[in-house]
Amino acid sequence: MNASTHNHPVLHITVVSDVVCPWCFIGKRHLEKALVMFAEQYPDHQAPVVEWSAFQLNPDMPLEGMDRDTYVRNKFGDQADDTMQRMADAGRNAGIDFAFDKVTRQPNTLGLHALIHAATNPGQQNAVKQALLDAYFLNGQDLTDDAVVANVVQPTGLSPELVAQCLVKGAAPQLAAQATDQRWRNMQVQGVPLFVFQHKWAVSGAQPPEALLKAMVQSALQTRE
């Protein structure tokens, strides 16, 4: 690290999202591209710190989840096929090959957020988030099944004891994730992904990498002033 790095405060990015939200997966991919662009353009800056924050698309989802097809039809009605196709196309543009046909269950995501919340550092948190997104959207794994979830996050280094605790309804990790979710709702957040820079400036939706880069640069400049 060179000395000039210390002149720049580290840019903090909070991403409010859910693991069963296709646009959140696309937004994550766009953010990763924007981070690469930021590193290329500002080599003397430290890499921004990314924090994944909990928001449930379906806070009232039964704990056992529900049939995915029923969920999609209930949510999108006559537009279901068109909507899924649009998301599949957007995914492909971002380099994600959504396997919607493999997804059979729509899970309650509070326990999954507890796992992301429980990670000990940003790198591990990112790994847990990515493992769950891949399991759900690329491999169609049943995230209503605790044994499946434990298996999915095992490579990230979360201890089996902690994983088990996170999946217990009403246990401390779920309550912490629920409090975070509620905090965003209290701020009138209704849709995700939402990108918050330096805890101050927000950009909503699966914005293209260029838009996220612009927000990063503006936030970094304003923080220095």
N, C-alpha and C positions, 0 to 999 in steps of 0.2 A: 504494500500500500504506500503510495507516495504522500508527501506531507500535505499537498494541496487538498487532499480528500477531506481533511478535517475542517476546511472552511465551509463545507456544505452540510447542512443538517440532513440526516437520513430521511428520505421521503417515505412516509408511512401510507400504505394503501389498505383500507378495509374493504373487503368484498362481501356484501350481504347476498347470500344465495342459498339455494336448496339443492340437494343431491339428486332430486328427481325432476329437475327443471332443465329441459333441453337448451333453453336460451342461456342458462347459467354455465353449462358445459361449453357452449360456443363462446360466451363471454370470457371464460377462463382461457380458452385457446387464443382469443384475441389479445387478452392481457399479456400472455406469454410472449406473443410476437411484439407487442409494444415495449415490453421490458428489454428485449433484445435490441430493438431500435434505440431505446434510451441509452443502453450501455455503449452502443456504437457512437452515438452522437455526443455523449457526455462521459468519456472514459475516465475523467478524474472524479466523478461522483461515485459514492458507494451505491451498491445495488439497493433499490427500494425494498423495504420490508413489507411483505404481503400477509395480511391476517384474514382468515376466513371466518365470517360471522354468521350466526344461525338465523334462519328465517324459514318457517314452514309454509309452503304453498297451501297445504291442507291441514291446518291445525286441528280440525275436527275429524280427521281420518281415524277410523277404528284402529285400535292397537294391532289387531291381526291383519290390517290392510284390507284391500278388496280386489276383486277381479279387475285387471287392467283394462280390458275391453269395455266393461261396463262403465268404468271411471271415465274413459275417453269419450264414450257416447254421451254420458251425462253432462260432461263438461262442455263439449263442443257441438253436440247435437248433429244437425244435418251437415255442419261444416267440418266434421271430424276428419274425413278422408283428406280434404283439401288442406286442413291445418297441419295434419301429420306430414303431408307431402312437402308443404312449405318449410317445415322444420327440418325434414330430411335433406332438402336442397341446401338450406342455410348451413346445416352441419357439414355437408360435403364441401361447400365453399371454404369452410374453416378447417378442412382436413379431418373431419370426424365422420365415421361411417356408422351412423345410428342404426342399431338392429332392433327397431321398434317391434318387429314381428316376434322377437324372442322374449319380450317382456310380458309376463303373465300376471304378476301381482303388483298392485300399487301400494307401497308401504306407508305406514306412519313413520315420519323421519326424525322424531324427537331423539330417539336413541342414537341414530346416526350422527345427528348434530352433537350429541354428548361426546361421541368418539372424537370428532374433529376438535371440539372444545378441549378435550383432555390431553391432546398432544402437547409435548413439552417444549417444542420450539417451532419456528415457522416452517422449517424444512420438513419436519415430521408431519405437521398439520397439513401441508400441501400434499404430502404422500398419502395421508389418510383420505383426504378429499378426492384425490385422483383415483385411488383404488376403488372407492365407492361409486364414483361416476362411471368408471370403466366396467365395473361388475354389473351395474344396472343397465347402462345404455348400450354397451358393446357385447356383453355376454349374457344379458337377460337373466342374471342370477336373482334368486328370490330373497330380497332384503327384509322380508318379514320373518325369515328363519334365522334365529340367533346363531346357530351353528354355522350357517353359510356366511353370515356377517363376520363372525370371529375368524373364519378361514380367510376371508377377503382382506381383512386388515392385519392379519398376522405378520406379513412381510414388512410392515411399517415399523415394527419394534414396540408397539404398545404392548404392555404386559397382559397376559391372559386374564389376570385378576382384575385389572383396570377395565378391560374390554367387557368382562362379565358384569362389572358394577355399572358401567355406562348403559347396559341394556336392561337394567332393572327399573321398572316404572316407579317414579317417585323418589328414586335415589338422588343423591346430591348432584351427580353430573348432569342428569336430565333436568333437574330444577335450575341449574346454572344456565343450561342451553335455553330453557324456557324463558328465563328472565331476560336473556339477550334478545330473543325473538320478540318478547313483549315490549322491550325498550324501543325497538325499531317501529313496531306498530304504534306506539305512543307518539312517535315522530311522524306519523302519517305515511310510513312506507307501506305501499300496497303491492308493488310489483318488484320482481328481482330478475336479473342481477342489478345491484346498485353498487357503484364504486365510489368510495369516500376517500378523498386525498387529504392528508394531514388533519383528519378529524373535522374538516371544515367544509371542503368543497365536494359536491356530489355530481356524479354523472350516472344517468339511469339507462338501463337497457343494454343489450349485447352490442355495444358500439364497435365500429371497426377499429383496428389497431391504431390507425392514425389519430382518431379522436381521443383514444385513451392516452396516447403519447403526448398529444397537445395538452391534455389536462395535467399530466405528470409534470411537463415542463413549466406550465403556468404556476402550478402549486409549488414547485421547487424554487422558482424565481420569487414568488411572493413571500415564501418562508424566509428567504435570505434578506429581504428588504427590512 
